Amino acid sequence: MGSDTDDERGIPLPGGPVRGSTTGRAPMAALDLLGRRWILRLIWELSREPAGFRALQRRCDDMSSSVLNTRLRDLVEARIAIQDPTGRYELTPLGAHLVEALDPLLAWSIAWASELEKD
C-alpha cells in the first residue's frame, strides 16, 4: 500500500479499512490520505495561493501529469480542495483548517532540523 496504484480504490474514508486500521478510525483514515505521495506538497502549495493544473505542476517539481491529476482528484473527493469555474484549485474551509492543524508539525520540524544541525 501507499503506492500510486492504491488510487483505484479511492480515497481512504473513516469507517472503512484504511492503511493501519481495519476499523477506519478517523485519525488513521486522515493519516492514510495525508501519507499519499505528493498530497501534503499539494496542500502546502494550495495554502500559499490557488493555482491551475500547469502552475501546480511547475511548483511541484514537474510531477507527472497523471499523478498530479490523481492527487488533485483525491483532494477534491476528500473535500480538502475544490476546482473553481476557471480551472484553478483552492483549499476549502476544511482544507484551510487542515493547514492550521499542521502548523504545530511545521514548528516541530523546524526545531528538529535545528537540533540536527548542531551535530
A tleap script that builds the chain and sets N, CA, C and O, in Angstrom:
source leaprc.protein.ff14SB
mol = sequence {
  NMET GLY SER ASP THR ASP ASP GLU ARG GLY
  ILE PRO LEU PRO GLY GLY PRO VAL ARG GLY
  SER THR THR GLY ARG ALA PRO MET ALA ALA
  LEU ASP LEU LEU GLY ARG ARG TRP ILE LEU
  ARG LEU ILE TRP GLU LEU SER ARG GLU PRO
  ALA GLY PHE ARG ALA LEU GLN ARG ARG CYS
  ASP ASP MET SER SER SER VAL LEU ASN THR
  ARG LEU ARG ASP LEU VAL GLU ALA ARG ILE
  ALA ILE GLN ASP PRO THR GLY ARG TYR GLU
  LEU THR PRO LEU GLY ALA HIE LEU VAL GLU
  ALA LEU ASP PRO LEU LEU ALA TRP SER ILE
  ALA TRP ALA SER GLU LEU GLU LYS CASP
}
set mol.1.N position { 0.828 -1.193 0.000 }
set mol.1.CA position { 0.000 0.000 0.000 }
set mol.1.C position { 0.864 1.244 0.000 }
set mol.1.O position { 2.074 1.174 0.218 }
set mol.2.N position { 0.231 2.394 -0.247 }
set mol.2.CA position { 0.961 3.626 -0.236 }
set mol.2.C position { 1.531 4.006 -1.595 }
set mol.2.O position { 2.122 5.075 -1.747 }
set mol.3.N position { 1.359 3.155 -2.558 }
set mol.3.CA position { 1.869 3.483 -3.881 }
set mol.3.C position { 0.768 4.142 -4.694 }
set mol.3.O position { -0.389 4.197 -4.277 }
set mol.4.N position { 1.144 4.630 -5.840 }
set mol.4.CA position { 0.161 5.273 -6.700 }
set mol.4.C position { -0.867 4.288 -7.222 }
set mol.4.O position { -1.894 4.714 -7.750 }
set mol.5.N position { -0.636 2.992 -7.097 }
set mol.5.CA position { -1.610 2.012 -7.562 }
set mol.5.C position { -2.803 1.906 -6.613 }
set mol.5.O position { -3.812 1.293 -6.963 }
set mol.6.N position { -2.704 2.492 -5.419 }
set mol.6.CA position { -3.817 2.474 -4.475 }
set mol.6.C position { -4.981 3.325 -4.965 }
set mol.6.O position { -6.080 3.237 -4.417 }
set mol.7.N position { -4.759 4.144 -5.983 }
set mol.7.CA position { -5.748 5.099 -6.424 }
set mol.7.C position { -7.049 4.464 -6.903 }
set mol.7.O position { -8.104 5.096 -6.850 }
set mol.8.N position { -6.984 3.232 -7.366 }
set mol.8.CA position { -8.175 2.598 -7.903 }
set mol.8.C position { -9.242 2.369 -6.840 }
set mol.8.O position { -10.425 2.263 -7.162 }
set mol.9.N position { -8.838 2.291 -5.592 }
set mol.9.CA position { -9.811 2.054 -4.538 }
set mol.9.C position { -10.377 3.340 -3.965 }
set mol.9.O position { -11.196 3.282 -3.048 }
set mol.10.N position { -9.977 4.489 -4.465 }
set mol.10.CA position { -10.477 5.767 -3.986 }
set mol.10.C position { -9.736 6.236 -2.750 }
set mol.10.O position { -8.758 5.626 -2.317 }
set mol.11.N position { -10.222 7.327 -2.193 }
set mol.11.CA position { -9.550 7.885 -1.029 }
set mol.11.C position { -9.893 7.084 0.221 }
set mol.11.O position { -10.960 6.474 0.291 }
set mol.12.N position { -8.997 7.080 1.211 }
set mol.12.CA position { -9.317 6.427 2.475 }
set mol.12.C position { -10.424 7.204 3.186 }
set mol.12.O position { -10.397 8.434 3.235 }
set mol.13.N position { -11.383 6.487 3.728 }
set mol.13.CA position { -12.507 7.136 4.402 }
set mol.13.C position { -12.673 6.593 5.811 }
set mol.13.O position { -12.488 5.398 6.045 }
set mol.14.N position { -13.024 7.466 6.756 }
set mol.14.CA position { -13.319 6.967 8.098 }
set mol.14.C position { -14.436 5.927 8.043 }
set mol.14.O position { -15.390 6.052 7.275 }
set mol.15.N position { -14.292 4.903 8.872 }
set mol.15.CA position { -15.332 3.883 8.954 }
set mol.15.C position { -15.079 2.647 8.117 }
set mol.15.O position { -15.771 1.641 8.276 }
set mol.16.N position { -14.106 2.702 7.235 }
set mol.16.CA position { -13.770 1.541 6.409 }
set mol.16.C position { -12.309 1.204 6.590 }
set mol.16.O position { -11.560 1.990 7.169 }
set mol.17.N position { -11.896 0.063 6.113 }
set mol.17.CA position { -10.488 -0.310 6.260 }
set mol.17.C position { -9.574 0.711 5.580 }
set mol.17.O position { -9.814 1.121 4.444 }
set mol.18.N position { -8.532 1.109 6.290 }
set mol.18.CA position { -7.515 2.012 5.754 }
set mol.18.C position { -6.156 1.480 6.171 }
set mol.18.O position { -6.065 0.578 7.004 }
set mol.19.N position { -5.120 2.027 5.605 }
set mol.19.CA position { -3.773 1.608 5.964 }
set mol.19.C position { -3.573 1.822 7.468 }
set mol.19.O position { -3.703 2.942 7.962 }
set mol.20.N position { -3.261 0.756 8.181 }
set mol.20.CA position { -3.006 0.836 9.612 }
set mol.20.C position { -4.213 0.627 10.504 }
set mol.20.O position { -4.076 0.648 11.727 }
set mol.21.N position { -5.403 0.425 9.926 }
set mol.21.CA position { -6.596 0.260 10.743 }
set mol.21.C position { -7.692 -0.462 9.961 }
set mol.21.O position { -8.100 -0.011 8.890 }
set mol.22.N position { -8.160 -1.574 10.497 }
set mol.22.CA position { -9.260 -2.282 9.839 }
set mol.22.C position { -10.598 -1.610 10.115 }
set mol.22.O position { -11.559 -1.802 9.369 }
set mol.23.N position { -10.664 -0.818 11.194 }
set mol.23.CA position { -11.920 -0.151 11.553 }
set mol.23.C position { -12.054 1.223 10.925 }
set mol.23.O position { -13.147 1.788 10.897 }
set mol.24.N position { -10.961 1.764 10.425 }
set mol.24.CA position { -11.023 3.063 9.758 }
set mol.24.C position { -11.295 4.221 10.691 }
set mol.24.O position { -12.056 5.129 10.357 }
set mol.25.N position { -10.681 4.195 11.851 }
set mol.25.CA position { -10.841 5.344 12.749 }
set mol.25.C position { -10.419 6.603 12.001 }
set mol.25.O position { -9.505 6.574 11.176 }
set mol.26.N position { -11.095 7.705 12.299 }
set mol.26.CA position { -10.868 8.952 11.561 }
set mol.26.C position { -9.400 9.376 11.519 }
set mol.26.O position { -8.918 9.742 10.447 }
set mol.27.N position { -8.660 9.343 12.647 }
set mol.27.CA position { -7.248 9.750 12.539 }
set mol.27.C position { -6.439 8.845 11.611 }
set mol.27.O position { -5.554 9.325 10.902 }
set mol.28.N position { -6.728 7.554 11.606 }
set mol.28.CA position { -5.995 6.640 10.733 }
set mol.28.C position { -6.346 6.881 9.267 }
set mol.28.O position { -5.475 6.808 8.400 }
set mol.29.N position { -7.614 7.165 8.989 }
set mol.29.CA position { -8.011 7.470 7.615 }
set mol.29.C position { -7.330 8.758 7.148 }
set mol.29.O position { -6.873 8.849 6.008 }
set mol.30.N position { -7.268 9.749 8.036 }
set mol.30.CA position { -6.607 11.013 7.688 }
set mol.30.C position { -5.122 10.783 7.417 }
set mol.30.O position { -4.579 11.300 6.440 }
set mol.31.N position { -4.471 10.013 8.278 }
set mol.31.CA position { -3.045 9.743 8.072 }
set mol.31.C position { -2.803 8.955 6.793 }
set mol.31.O position { -1.804 9.172 6.109 }
set mol.32.N position { -3.708 8.049 6.470 }
set mol.32.CA position { -3.592 7.298 5.219 }
set mol.32.C position { -3.666 8.258 4.032 }
set mol.32.O position { -2.843 8.187 3.119 }
set mol.33.N position { -4.647 9.148 4.047 }
set mol.33.CA position { -4.796 10.115 2.965 }
set mol.33.C position { -3.581 11.033 2.888 }
set mol.33.O position { -3.012 11.219 1.812 }
set mol.34.N position { -3.178 11.607 4.024 }
set mol.34.CA position { -2.074 12.559 4.034 }
set mol.34.C position { -0.737 11.901 3.729 }
set mol.34.O position { 0.214 12.579 3.340 }
set mol.35.N position { -0.655 10.584 3.902 }
set mol.35.CA position { 0.571 9.863 3.606 }
set mol.35.C position { 0.739 9.514 2.144 }
set mol.35.O position { 1.782 8.995 1.748 }
set mol.36.N position { -0.259 9.786 1.343 }
set mol.36.CA position { -0.119 9.514 -0.087 }
set mol.36.C position { 0.899 10.464 -0.697 }
set mol.36.O position { 0.965 11.646 -0.358 }
set mol.37.N position { 1.673 9.918 -1.590 }
set mol.37.CA position { 2.727 10.693 -2.243 }
set mol.37.C position { 2.172 11.965 -2.870 }
set mol.37.O position { 1.187 11.912 -3.606 }
set mol.38.N position { 2.785 13.092 -2.591 }
set mol.38.CA position { 2.501 14.416 -3.120 }
set mol.38.C position { 1.310 15.124 -2.465 }
set mol.38.O position { 1.121 16.316 -2.707 }
set mol.39.N position { 0.514 14.456 -1.661 }
set mol.39.CA position { -0.677 15.106 -1.093 }
set mol.39.C position { -0.295 16.313 -0.235 }
set mol.39.O position { -0.821 17.408 -0.433 }
set mol.40.N position { 0.622 16.113 0.720 }
set mol.40.CA position { 0.994 17.230 1.586 }
set mol.40.C position { 1.648 18.364 0.800 }
set mol.40.O position { 1.443 19.535 1.117 }
set mol.41.N position { 2.420 18.031 -0.206 }
set mol.41.CA position { 3.028 19.082 -1.032 }
set mol.41.C position { 1.958 19.909 -1.732 }
set mol.41.O position { 2.050 21.135 -1.783 }
set mol.42.N position { 0.946 19.239 -2.271 }
set mol.42.CA position { -0.129 19.972 -2.940 }
set mol.42.C position { -0.907 20.842 -1.953 }
set mol.42.O position { -1.260 21.979 -2.266 }
set mol.43.N position { -1.168 20.313 -0.780 }
set mol.43.CA position { -1.869 21.107 0.240 }
set mol.43.C position { -1.029 22.333 0.592 }
set mol.43.O position { -1.559 23.438 0.708 }
set mol.44.N position { 0.280 22.139 0.762 }
set mol.44.CA position { 1.169 23.247 1.053 }
set mol.44.C position { 1.119 24.298 -0.063 }
set mol.44.O position { 0.984 25.491 0.209 }
set mol.45.N position { 1.227 23.855 -1.301 }
set mol.45.CA position { 1.206 24.794 -2.426 }
set mol.45.C position { -0.126 25.543 -2.507 }
set mol.45.O position { -0.151 26.747 -2.759 }
set mol.46.N position { -1.217 24.833 -2.295 }
set mol.46.CA position { -2.531 25.478 -2.355 }
set mol.46.C position { -2.769 26.402 -1.170 }
set mol.46.O position { -3.580 27.323 -1.261 }
set mol.47.N position { -2.075 26.170 -0.058 }
set mol.47.CA position { -2.224 27.068 1.085 }
set mol.47.C position { -1.555 28.414 0.806 }
set mol.47.O position { -1.908 29.424 1.414 }
set mol.48.N position { -0.597 28.422 -0.108 }
set mol.48.CA position { 0.087 29.660 -0.483 }
set mol.48.C position { -0.786 30.505 -1.394 }
set mol.48.O position { -0.897 31.718 -1.216 }
set mol.49.N position { -1.411 29.847 -2.383 }
set mol.49.CA position { -2.330 30.540 -3.292 }
set mol.49.C position { -2.985 29.528 -4.216 }
set mol.49.O position { -2.386 28.502 -4.537 }
set mol.50.N position { -4.218 29.808 -4.649 }
set mol.50.CA position { -4.874 28.921 -5.609 }
set mol.50.C position { -4.056 28.878 -6.902 }
set mol.50.O position { -3.334 29.818 -7.233 }
set mol.51.N position { -4.187 27.769 -7.615 }
set mol.51.CA position { -3.408 27.619 -8.850 }
set mol.51.C position { -4.081 26.640 -9.787 }
set mol.51.O position { -4.830 25.760 -9.364 }
set mol.52.N position { -3.803 26.809 -11.053 }
set mol.52.CA position { -4.274 25.880 -12.062 }
set mol.52.C position { -3.346 24.679 -12.155 }
set mol.52.O position { -2.308 24.618 -11.496 }
set mol.53.N position { -3.745 23.731 -12.985 }
set mol.53.CA position { -3.024 22.469 -13.124 }
set mol.53.C position { -1.557 22.681 -13.498 }
set mol.53.O position { -0.669 22.158 -12.824 }
set mol.54.N position { -1.296 23.431 -14.552 }
set mol.54.CA position { 0.085 23.613 -15.037 }
set mol.54.C position { 0.935 24.354 -14.014 }
set mol.54.O position { 2.099 24.008 -13.809 }
set mol.55.N position { 0.371 25.362 -13.374 }
set mol.55.CA position { 1.128 26.090 -12.345 }
set mol.55.C position { 1.479 25.164 -11.186 }
set mol.55.O position { 2.600 25.202 -10.678 }
set mol.56.N position { 0.536 24.342 -10.771 }
set mol.56.CA position { 0.820 23.397 -9.699 }
set mol.56.C position { 1.886 22.390 -10.120 }
set mol.56.O position { 2.751 22.020 -9.326 }
set mol.57.N position { 1.816 21.959 -11.356 }
set mol.57.CA position { 2.809 21.003 -11.849 }
set mol.57.C position { 4.205 21.617 -11.795 }
set mol.57.O position { 5.156 20.953 -11.384 }
set mol.58.N position { 4.336 22.879 -12.207 }
set mol.58.CA position { 5.637 23.558 -12.143 }
set mol.58.C position { 6.092 23.734 -10.695 }
set mol.58.O position { 7.259 23.508 -10.375 }
set mol.59.N position { 5.174 24.133 -9.830 }
set mol.59.CA position { 5.522 24.381 -8.427 }
set mol.59.C position { 5.852 23.084 -7.686 }
set mol.59.O position { 6.489 23.119 -6.633 }
set mol.60.N position { 5.433 21.966 -8.218 }
set mol.60.CA position { 5.704 20.661 -7.585 }
set mol.60.C position { 6.774 19.896 -8.351 }
set mol.60.O position { 6.670 18.685 -8.544 }
set mol.61.N position { 7.781 20.603 -8.774 }
set mol.61.CA position { 8.948 19.972 -9.410 }
set mol.61.C position { 8.583 19.124 -10.625 }
set mol.61.O position { 9.173 18.068 -10.851 }
set mol.62.N position { 7.620 19.586 -11.398 }
set mol.62.CA position { 7.219 18.908 -12.628 }
set mol.62.C position { 6.807 17.458 -12.409 }
set mol.62.O position { 7.207 16.572 -13.165 }
set mol.63.N position { 6.001 17.216 -11.366 }
set mol.63.CA position { 5.491 15.856 -11.170 }
set mol.63.C position { 4.696 15.449 -12.402 }
set mol.63.O position { 4.215 16.304 -13.147 }
set mol.64.N position { 4.560 14.175 -12.611 }
set mol.64.CA position { 3.868 13.712 -13.813 }
set mol.64.C position { 2.415 14.179 -13.798 }
set mol.64.O position { 1.796 14.309 -12.742 }
set mol.65.N position { 1.897 14.425 -14.976 }
set mol.65.CA position { 0.519 14.910 -15.072 }
set mol.65.C position { -0.481 13.869 -14.575 }
set mol.65.O position { -1.522 14.233 -14.029 }
set mol.66.N position { -0.185 12.585 -14.753 }
set mol.66.CA position { -1.130 11.563 -14.285 }
set mol.66.C position { -1.185 11.522 -12.758 }
set mol.66.O position { -2.262 11.379 -12.180 }
set mol.67.N position { -0.028 11.645 -12.105 }
set mol.67.CA position { -0.020 11.655 -10.637 }
set mol.67.C position { -0.687 12.929 -10.125 }
set mol.67.O position { -1.487 12.874 -9.191 }
set mol.68.N position { -0.370 14.063 -10.720 }
set mol.68.CA position { -0.988 15.321 -10.298 }
set mol.68.C position { -2.498 15.254 -10.451 }
set mol.68.O position { -3.232 15.667 -9.553 }
set mol.69.N position { -2.964 14.743 -11.566 }
set mol.69.CA position { -4.401 14.616 -11.793 }
set mol.69.C position { -5.048 13.739 -10.721 }
set mol.69.O position { -6.105 14.077 -10.188 }
set mol.70.N position { -4.413 12.626 -10.413 }
set mol.70.CA position { -4.944 11.712 -9.398 }
set mol.70.C position { -4.968 12.370 -8.029 }
set mol.70.O position { -5.964 12.272 -7.312 }
set mol.71.N position { -3.886 13.039 -7.662 }
set mol.71.CA position { -3.819 13.666 -6.341 }
set mol.71.C position { -4.809 14.812 -6.212 }
set mol.71.O position { -5.417 14.983 -5.155 }
set mol.72.N position { -4.980 15.591 -7.252 }
set mol.72.CA position { -5.981 16.659 -7.198 }
set mol.72.C position { -7.377 16.067 -7.073 }
set mol.72.O position { -8.213 16.593 -6.338 }
set mol.73.N position { -7.630 14.979 -7.785 }
set mol.73.CA position { -8.922 14.301 -7.669 }
set mol.73.C position { -9.127 13.803 -6.243 }
set mol.73.O position { -10.228 13.907 -5.703 }
set mol.74.N position { -8.067 13.259 -5.624 }
set mol.74.CA position { -8.151 12.812 -4.228 }
set mol.74.C position { -8.521 13.967 -3.302 }
set mol.74.O position { -9.390 13.830 -2.441 }
set mol.75.N position { -7.852 15.111 -3.487 }
set mol.75.CA position { -8.108 16.262 -2.624 }
set mol.75.C position { -9.528 16.799 -2.800 }
set mol.75.O position { -10.164 17.210 -1.830 }
set mol.76.N position { -10.016 16.794 -4.022 }
set mol.76.CA position { -11.385 17.246 -4.270 }
set mol.76.C position { -12.380 16.250 -3.673 }
set mol.76.O position { -13.346 16.653 -3.025 }
set mol.77.N position { -12.150 14.969 -3.885 }
set mol.77.CA position { -13.047 13.949 -3.333 }
set mol.77.C position { -13.066 13.995 -1.806 }
set mol.77.O position { -14.102 13.744 -1.191 }
set mol.78.N position { -11.926 14.315 -1.195 }
set mol.78.CA position { -11.836 14.396 0.265 }
set mol.78.C position { -12.365 15.732 0.792 }
set mol.78.O position { -12.414 15.946 2.003 }
set mol.79.N position { -12.754 16.618 -0.101 }
set mol.79.CA position { -13.296 17.939 0.235 }
set mol.79.C position { -12.260 18.847 0.889 }
set mol.79.O position { -12.601 19.734 1.673 }
set mol.80.N position { -11.001 18.615 0.558 }
set mol.80.CA position { -9.911 19.451 1.041 }
set mol.80.C position { -9.639 20.576 0.049 }
set mol.80.O position { -9.167 21.647 0.430 }
set mol.81.N position { -9.939 20.331 -1.223 }
set mol.81.CA position { -9.755 21.331 -2.271 }
set mol.81.C position { -10.966 21.306 -3.193 }
set mol.81.O position { -11.722 20.335 -3.242 }
set mol.82.N position { -11.122 22.400 -3.919 }
set mol.82.CA position { -12.154 22.490 -4.955 }
set mol.82.C position { -11.517 23.076 -6.213 }
set mol.82.O position { -10.459 23.703 -6.167 }
set mol.83.N position { -12.186 22.856 -7.317 }
set mol.83.CA position { -11.749 23.462 -8.571 }
set mol.83.C position { -12.791 24.496 -8.949 }
set mol.83.O position { -13.970 24.173 -9.093 }
set mol.84.N position { -12.357 25.746 -9.111 }
set mol.84.CA position { -13.312 26.803 -9.441 }
set mol.84.C position { -13.647 26.764 -10.939 }
set mol.84.O position { -13.021 26.021 -11.694 }
set mol.85.N position { -14.617 27.551 -11.361 }
set mol.85.CA position { -15.031 27.521 -12.775 }
set mol.85.C position { -13.924 27.877 -13.764 }
set mol.85.O position { -14.019 27.523 -14.939 }
set mol.86.N position { -12.877 28.569 -13.313 }
set mol.86.CA position { -11.771 28.917 -14.218 }
set mol.86.C position { -10.734 27.809 -14.293 }
set mol.86.O position { -9.771 27.920 -15.052 }
set mol.87.N position { -10.913 26.723 -13.510 }
set mol.87.CA position { -9.983 25.606 -13.531 }
set mol.87.C position { -8.916 25.665 -12.458 }
set mol.87.O position { -8.090 24.758 -12.353 }
set mol.88.N position { -8.923 26.723 -11.657 }
set mol.88.CA position { -7.932 26.831 -10.586 }
set mol.88.C position { -8.392 26.025 -9.373 }
set mol.88.O position { -9.584 25.930 -9.081 }
set mol.89.N position { -7.424 25.456 -8.684 }
set mol.89.CA position { -7.686 24.695 -7.470 }
set mol.89.C position { -7.403 25.576 -6.268 }
set mol.89.O position { -6.473 26.383 -6.271 }
set mol.90.N position { -8.227 25.405 -5.236 }
set mol.90.CA position { -8.011 26.131 -3.997 }
set mol.90.C position { -8.493 25.282 -2.834 }
set mol.90.O position { -9.299 24.367 -3.003 }
set mol.91.N position { -7.984 25.602 -1.649 }
set mol.91.CA position { -8.408 24.860 -0.467 }
set mol.91.C position { -9.817 25.246 -0.078 }
set mol.91.O position { -10.222 26.398 -0.233 }
set mol.92.N position { -10.550 24.296 0.418 }
set mol.92.CA position { -11.859 24.550 1.006 }
set mol.92.C position { -11.641 25.044 2.437 }
set mol.92.O position { -10.510 25.030 2.924 }
set mol.93.N position { -12.701 25.479 3.117 }
set mol.93.CA position { -12.536 25.811 4.539 }
set mol.93.C position { -11.981 24.621 5.341 }
set mol.93.O position { -11.179 24.810 6.255 }
set mol.94.N position { -12.404 23.416 5.001 }
set mol.94.CA position { -11.875 22.224 5.665 }
set mol.94.C position { -10.378 22.070 5.381 }
set mol.94.O position { -9.610 21.712 6.275 }
set mol.95.N position { -9.969 22.337 4.152 }
set mol.95.CA position { -8.557 22.277 3.799 }
set mol.95.C position { -7.741 23.334 4.528 }
set mol.95.O position { -6.634 23.055 4.987 }
set mol.96.N position { -8.281 24.550 4.640 }
set mol.96.CA position { -7.598 25.613 5.380 }
set mol.96.C position { -7.471 25.233 6.857 }
set mol.96.O position { -6.455 25.517 7.490 }
set mol.97.N position { -8.497 24.596 7.395 }
set mol.97.CA position { -8.453 24.128 8.789 }
set mol.97.C position { -7.362 23.069 8.956 }
set mol.97.O position { -6.680 23.038 9.981 }
set mol.98.N position { -7.198 22.211 7.963 }
set mol.98.CA position { -6.136 21.203 7.992 }
set mol.98.C position { -4.771 21.872 8.043 }
set mol.98.O position { -3.905 21.444 8.806 }
set mol.99.N position { -4.566 22.906 7.250 }
set mol.99.CA position { -3.287 23.614 7.248 }
set mol.99.C position { -3.016 24.193 8.634 }
set mol.99.O position { -1.892 24.118 9.130 }
set mol.100.N position { -4.034 24.764 9.256 }
set mol.100.CA position { -3.879 25.281 10.623 }
set mol.100.C position { -3.511 24.151 11.583 }
set mol.100.O position { -2.675 24.334 12.467 }
set mol.101.N position { -4.126 22.993 11.411 }
set mol.101.CA position { -3.833 21.850 12.285 }
set mol.101.C position { -2.407 21.352 12.091 }
set mol.101.O position { -1.821 20.783 13.012 }
set mol.102.N position { -1.846 21.560 10.909 }
set mol.102.CA position { -0.479 21.121 10.626 }
set mol.102.C position { 0.577 22.116 11.109 }
set mol.102.O position { 1.765 21.795 11.112 }
set mol.103.N position { 0.163 23.320 11.517 }
set mol.103.CA position { 1.121 24.326 11.980 }
set mol.103.C position { 2.031 23.820 13.100 }
set mol.103.O position { 3.233 24.080 13.045 }
set mol.104.N position { 1.520 23.109 14.116 }
set mol.104.CA position { 2.441 22.595 15.137 }
set mol.104.C position { 3.474 21.615 14.571 }
set mol.104.O position { 4.605 21.571 15.056 }
set mol.105.N position { 3.111 20.843 13.573 }
set mol.105.CA position { 4.070 19.942 12.936 }
set mol.105.C position { 5.153 20.744 12.217 }
set mol.105.O position { 6.324 20.367 12.243 }
set mol.106.N position { 4.771 21.837 11.582 }
set mol.106.CA position { 5.750 22.703 10.927 }
set mol.106.C position { 6.727 23.260 11.960 }
set mol.106.O position { 7.938 23.239 11.743 }
set mol.107.N position { 6.205 23.757 13.082 }
set mol.107.CA position { 7.072 24.292 14.135 }
set mol.107.C position { 8.008 23.208 14.672 }
set mol.107.O position { 9.193 23.457 14.894 }
set mol.108.N position { 7.472 22.013 14.876 }
set mol.108.CA position { 8.303 20.916 15.360 }
set mol.108.C position { 9.394 20.573 14.350 }
set mol.108.O position { 10.543 20.345 14.730 }
set mol.109.N position { 9.044 20.537 13.080 }
set mol.109.CA position { 10.028 20.155 12.061 }
set mol.109.C position { 11.163 21.169 11.978 }
set mol.109.O position { 12.307 20.796 11.715 }
set mol.110.N position { 10.864 22.436 12.199 }
set mol.110.CA position { 11.904 23.467 12.203 }
set mol.110.C position { 12.828 23.260 13.405 }
set mol.110.O position { 14.049 23.352 13.279 }
set mol.111.N position { 12.236 22.981 14.573 }
set mol.111.CA position { 13.045 22.706 15.766 }
set mol.111.C position { 13.885 21.454 15.573 }
set mol.111.O position { 15.044 21.414 15.987 }
set mol.112.N position { 13.326 20.453 14.962 }
set mol.112.CA position { 14.031 19.202 14.696 }
set mol.112.C position { 15.227 19.442 13.782 }
set mol.112.O position { 16.334 18.976 14.054 }
set mol.113.N position { 14.987 20.180 12.687 }
set mol.113.CA position { 16.078 20.475 11.758 }
set mol.113.C position { 17.182 21.263 12.459 }
set mol.113.O position { 18.366 21.015 12.233 }
set mol.114.N position { 16.797 22.201 13.299 }
set mol.114.CA position { 17.774 22.989 14.046 }
set mol.114.C position { 18.596 22.093 14.978 }
set mol.114.O position { 19.811 22.256 15.096 }
set mol.115.N position { 17.929 21.163 15.626 }
set mol.115.CA position { 18.619 20.237 16.527 }
set mol.115.C position { 19.604 19.366 15.757 }
set mol.115.O position { 20.720 19.134 16.222 }
set mol.116.N position { 19.209 18.890 14.604 }
set mol.116.CA position { 20.092 18.043 13.808 }
set mol.116.C position { 21.288 18.808 13.261 }
set mol.116.O position { 22.357 18.231 13.058 }
set mol.117.N position { 21.115 20.107 13.020 }
set mol.117.CA position { 22.215 20.922 12.505 }
set mol.117.C position { 23.309 21.118 13.541 }
set mol.117.O position { 24.426 21.494 13.185 }
set mol.118.N position { 23.021 20.875 14.806 }
set mol.118.CA position { 24.010 21.052 15.874 }
set mol.118.C position { 25.133 20.032 15.777 }
set mol.118.O position { 26.224 20.258 16.299 }
set mol.119.N position { 24.876 18.925 15.120 }
set mol.119.CA position { 25.886 17.845 15.039 }
set mol.119.C position { 26.986 18.186 14.124 }
set mol.119.O position { 27.909 17.392 13.944 }
savepdb mol mol.pdb
quit
